[in-house]
Amino acid sequence: MSKTKHRFAFFLCCAFAVWSQSAVALEAIDTDGPDFVESSEVLAPGHFQYEVDVISSSGSRAAPGSALIATPGLLKYGIAKDFEIRLAPNGFEQINGESGWGDTALGIKWHAQDRDPQHGRPAISWLLHVDTPSGQAPFRGNGLRPSLRSVITWDLPHDFALGWMPGIKSDTGADGHRFSAFILGIVLNQRINEATRVFVEFAAPQIAASSDGGVIASWDIGAAYLISNDIQLGVRTGIAANANSPNSFLLFELAQRF
């Protein structure tokens, strides 16, 4: 074979390798939102993704005047196979006539186990976050508040998927005392087609003693729609599961991967 043919063959091999990597990169975006239960997957190494929300919630029966508008987000980057680092700002918040920037959490996510539907094995991930007192008063928390969550996802027949997210967090009350609270989310997803999925969910971002803020929980429904493999729109709405939680809320989300 001549040198020209060798070079042409080498060029084809390189082109095929680049095409193969691009094909992997073009798999559909996998987001942690718009549902409360996060994804059990992580970003591939070298990829960046943002998820930006706009939330409007009403007051609760216990505090009827505490309507909230917030713009939380999630920025994440794949640093290695099965690992991503995360930055989760609470964004701009407005409540009871006051407004300002909220705290930001730093985190890491580890994809510990791949799913195997044929053997009933779920995908499992672990998330470690630390909320920092980085916001403006009155939206700044007290001290560092770590949390640990696990996300467990089973693939079910007929394009259903069941997700479960138990967790625990350490928080600080307004008077400075430390307390622990549980986190729980359960979601049932169904993929309608390649672009659309819908879900129903129970979300409890806090399960604590009444003296520490009590239980905050909601019943949610929502949907996500793929504009392209790298861009997704999502929506979630919910109603209070108890008198301590916001009566209702509405969330919109935009997510994009690079």
N, C-alpha and C positions, 0 to 999 in steps of 0.2 A: 504494500500500500504506500502511495506517495505521501510526502510530508503534507501536501495540501489536503489529502483525504484524511490524514491523521488529525489535522487541525479542525477540519469540518466535523469529524466524529466527536472530538473533544468539545467543540462548541455546542453540538446537539446535546451532549451529556449535561453540560452546564445549564443549558436552557431548560432541559427537562427537570433538573434539580430545583432551579428557581421557580418553574411552574408548579412543581409539587409543593414547595413551601407556601406559595401563594394560595394554592387550593386549600391547604390546611387553614391558612389565615382567614379565608373567606367563609368559614363555617359561621352559622348564625350567632349573633351576639347573645351572651348569657348574662342576665342582669340579676342583681340582688333585689331590686324593686320591680314593679311598684308594690308587690305584696310585702307584708311585714316579715314573713319567714324568708330568709335570704337563700341564695343559691348555694348548692353544695359543690359547685365547680369554682375554679380559679382561672385567672387570665394566663394565657401562654406567655412564656418569658419574652420580654421586650415589647409587650403591648401595654397601652395605656387606655383607660376607660373612665368616663365621667357619667354620673347619674345625678341630675338636678331635679328637685321637687319644688312644687308650690302647694302649700297646705293651708286650708281654711277650716277652722274648727269652731264650734259653738261652745258656750259654757255648759257646765254640768248641772244636774239638779242640785248638787251640793254647793256649787259656786256659779250661779246663773249668769253673772256678768263677765266671766273670764274668757271671752272670745279671743282666738289666737290666729294670727297669720304668720307663716314661717316659710323659709326657703332653704331647707336643709339640702346637703349634697353629699356625694361620695366620689372620691377620686382614688383610683387604684392602679397599680402597676405590677406586672408579672416579673418577679426577680429571679425565679428559678422554677424548675418543674415542680408543680404542686404547691408553690408558695407565691403569695402576692402581698405587697404592703399597701396600706390604706390610710387615707386622710378623710375624715368625716366631719366637715364643719356644719354646725347648726344653722349657719347663714343668718340672714336678717330676720328679726322677729318683731312682732308688734302685739301688745296685749294691754288692755285696760288703759289705752291712751299713751302708753310708753312704748318706745321702739329702740332698737339697737342690735348689735351683732352678738350672736350667741357663742358658746364655747365650741372648741374643735377637739375631736377625738383622733388619736393615733392608733393604728392597729396593724395586725398581721393575720393572714388567713392561711391555713394549711389544709390541703385536700388529702385526707388520710386514707381513703379507700374508694376505689372505683365501683360503680354499680354493676350488678350482674343479674338482670331480670330473670334469666332462665333458672337461676338457683335462689331467687328471692333475696339477693344480697343488695343492700342499699348503698348509695354513695354517702360518704361521711366526711365532713369538714369540721375544723375547729377555728373559732375566731376569738382572738384576744384583743380587746380595745382598752384604751385608757383615755377617759375624758379629762381634759385639762382646763384649769380656770383661766381661759384666754379671752373670754367675751367681755362685753361692756355690762356695767351694772344697769338694770337689775337682772340681767340674763346670765351673769357669771356665777358658776357653781363654786363650791368651797373645796379646794384641794383637788388632788388627783382621785379619780373614781374609776377603778378598773372593773372590767366585766369579762366573763368567759362564757361563750355560747358554743353549742354544737348544732350542726345542721345535718339532718339525716333524711335522705330522699329515696323513696321506692318508686320504681316504674311499675304501673299497673296495666291491666288489659284495657283495650279500647281507648288508647292515648291518654289515660289518666295518670297522674303522678301524685303521691302523697308525701308531704314534707312535714317534718317535726323539728322544732327548734327550742330545746330547753336551755336554760342558762342561769347564771347568778351574777349579781353585781354588788359592789361595795359603794355606798353613796354617803353623802354628808348632809345632815339636816341644816335648816337655816340657823340653828343655834350652835352649829359646829360639831354635834355628836355624830359618830359614825354608825351606820346600820347596814344590814345586808338585805337584799331583796331578790326574789326569783324572777326569771323571764320565761315566758312560754308562748309559743306560736304553733298553730297547726293549720296547714293549708292543703286543699284539694284542688289540683290543676287539671284542666282538660285542654288538649290542643285541638282546636277546631279545624285548622288547616296549617300549612307551613308558615303562614304569617301571623296567625292569631291564636292566642290562648286566653282562657277565662279561668277564674278561680273564686272559691269561697274560703273563708278563713276565720279563725279565732285568734285574736292578737292580744297579748297581755304583756306590755313592756315593763310593767311593775306589779309584783305580788308581794306586798309588804304589810306590816302591822299598821293599824289605823293611825297610830301615833307617828308613823314614818311616811305618811302620805297614802296609805291604804293600797287597794287594788285598783289599777287602771287597766281596763280591758274593753274590747269592742268586737262586734261581729261585722265582718267586712265582705264585700264582693268587689271584683275588679277585672280588668282585662289588659292585655299588652298586644301591640301590633307592630310588626316589623315593617318599617319603611324600606329598609335595605338590610343586607346581612350585618351592617355595622351601625345602624340607627334604629332605635325603638321608641315608640310612644306608649305611655302607660297611664292608667287611671285606677284609682281605688276610692271607695266610699264606704262609710261604716256608721253604725249606731252604737250607743253605749250598751255595755253588758251589765252595768251597775250604776248606781246614783253618783258614784265618785268620778266617773269618766265623762269626757265630752259627749253631749247629746248626739252630735253628728259631726262628720268631717268629710272633706272632699280633697283629694290629692291628684295632681297631675305630674307626670314625670317625663323627662327627655333624657335618653341615654345614647351615648355614642362611643365607639371603640376606634382606636387608631393603631 
